[in-house]
Amino acid sequence: MTVKRIFFAILLALMALAVNAQALEDADTVYTVHSIDQDGFKQMIADWEAHDWQMASPRPVVVDFYADWCMPCRRLAPILRDIAQHYHGTVDFYRINVDNNPDIAATFEVRSIPMLLICPLNGDPKEVVGLYSKEEYIRIINLALFK
């Protein structure tokens, strides 16, 4: 009887450790904004040169069109990192430097930055130009992606 109790106690302890380890791993998962170029956009999001918009991504996407010299873009960067954490991997976040990728910037008619392109799985992308609060971006993203 004592051996069974010891075995059972050890088994419970191992199960508790496994659950705690998974919880720690989940807590350490960092959802962030990934820098890509126009070729990366084509591979991970959609073929931006095609006439019909077909998402390649399994999740909705938010793309930040920015430039290194743009002060509002710099202020937006930490806000977007926080927002990426807020969505816990249900939405993917990317950023594209318009100076290094002028063709895709021209295709999406990026005339003012920062500009977010919010891409739902179905339907056309939506554009948001300017710098807003974290709460306002979350409201806009929710309306565009989850209605």
N, C-alpha and C positions, 0 to 999 in steps of 0.2 A: 504494500500500500504506500509506503514512504517513497519508493522508487517512482511510482506513478505520479505522485504529487510533485516530486522534484522535476520529473520529465515535463509535466504539465506547466510548472512554473517557468522552466527554461523556455518552453515553446511560447508561452505568453510574452515573456521578455523579448524574445527574438521577433515576434510579430510586432510588438510595440516599437522596437528599434527600426524595423522596416517601414512602418507607417511614418515615424518621425523623420527618417531619412528622406522619404518621398516628399513630405511636407517641406523640408528644408530645401530640397532640390527645386520644387515648384516656386518657393519664395525667392530663390536666387535667379530664376529665369528673368532675363532682362529683355523686354520688348523695346526695340529702338527704331530709329530712322536710319535706313541703309542708303548710302550714296551709290548711285548707279549712273550709267551713261545711256545714250539713246539705244545702243545695242542691248544693254541690260533691260531696258524698258520693253523692247521687242520680245525678249526671251521670257521675262517674268510677269509682264502685265498684259500687253496687247501689241499687235503689229500696228504701230502708229502711222505707218505709211499706207495701210490698206484702206479701201473705201468703206468697208463694212466693219464696224467695231465688234471684235470678238475677244472677250477676256481670256487670257491664258492662265491667270492666277486662280487658285481655288478659293480665295477670299477677296472681299472688297479691298480696294487700294486707295491710299491717299498719297499723292505725289506733290512735293514741294519744289516748285521752280524758283531758284534763288541765284544769287551771285555773291561772291566773297566780299565785294566792296559795299554791298547793300546793308546799311545799318538796321532797317526793319527786318531784313532776313536774318541777321544775327540775333535779333531779339526773339524772333520766332523759333529758332532752333531748340532752345530748352523747353519751350512750350510744347512743341511737337513731340519731344522725347517724353514729356509727362503724359501727353495724350496717348502716345503709343502704349505706355504702361496701363493707362486707363482702359484701353480696349483689350488687354490681355491676349493678344494674338488673334483676335477675331477680325482685325483689320490690319493689313500690312502697310507700312509707312516707308516711303522712299523719298529721296531728294535728287534733283538733277541741276547741275550748274549750267545756267543758260549761256554763259560765255564759252564754255567748252563744248556745248551741244547746240549750236545755233539752228540746225535743221529741225530738230524736234520742237524747239522753242518757236520757230516760224510756223510749223504745222499747227501748233495749238494757239497761235497768235498771241504769244506772251508779250504784252506791251508794257506791263507794269509788274513789278515784283515787290514783295513775295506774292506768288500766285499758287494756290492749291488746286490740284485737279483731283476731284473726288470721283472714283470709278466704282460704281456698283457692279455686281455680277451680271445684272441684266439692265439694259438701258444705256443711255448715253452718259458720258462723264459730265460732271458739273464743275464750274470754275468759281473760285472764291479769291478775290484780289484784295490785298491789304493786310494790315496787322490788327488782330482782334485779341480779346482775352481768351484764356483757355476755355472758360465756360461757354463763350460764344462759339468757338470752334467745335466744341463737343455738341452743342445744339445744332449747328449747321451740318455736321457729319451725321448725326442721328437722323435728321430730316432727309438728307440725301440718300442714306444707305438703309435705314431701318423704318422710316416713316412711322 
